[in-house]
Amino acid sequence: LGPLGAKGKLLAVDFDAGATIIGHAKAGYQQFRPLDPLVASYRGLAASASLQYTLLALMRVKFEGARDVDYSYDPIQPYYLESGGLLMVSQHLFGPIEAIGIGERRDLRHQRLGESSFDGRREITRTIGGGFAIQVRKQMRFEMIYEQRTRTSRDAGGRDYERRRLYGSAIY
């Protein structure tokens, strides 16, 4: 959790294969103290999770979430706090075919130089999508996903966008 220079306490839980829920979750209190006095420090929650639940080998629900600070490319707003998560549901239809649904939301709050709170640019990204998968063998899977992503920004610099894409993957 956290970029270089971050310190804090961490609580982690791992869920083993064979349990009802598998994956891991981490949460902690973070103290981020930049060396530059113009960059405000951050104290607060940092967390990440990647959890998966399978119901009767017919439906799989996967959640990935995070909250953490990270460095920005913008020297006027040198870091940001990102919070958000992804939810993916796979439903077995028939034979080797599964339907997939995806929803994601991310919130980025940028820190301005010389300011004391996250009052810089705020961006919200939302993704919704779906597709199908074919499980060829236990070790091989093909997926085809269509998604639509939008970003809204408080910045007047035209950072809003909408993107649609269709992509496939082969997992071995």
Salt bridges, closest charged atoms under 4 A:
GLU64 OE2 - LYS62 NZ 3.19
ASP74 OD2 - ARG121 NH1 3.56
GLU98 OE1 - ARG141 NH2 3.05
GLU104 OE2 - ARG106 NE 3.00
GLU104 OE1 - ARG149 NH2 3.09
ASP107 OD2 - ARG122 NH2 2.47
GLU123 OE1 - HIS110 NE2 4.00
GLU123 OE2 - ARG121 NE 2.81
GLU123 OE1 - ARG151 NH1 3.88
GLU123 OE2 - ARG159 NE 2.47
GLU143 OE2 - ARG141 NE 2.74
GLU147 OE2 - ARG149 NH2 4.00
GLU147 OE2 - ARG163 NH2 3.30
GLU147 OE2 - ARG165 NE 2.78
GLU162 OE2 - ARG164 NH2 2.81
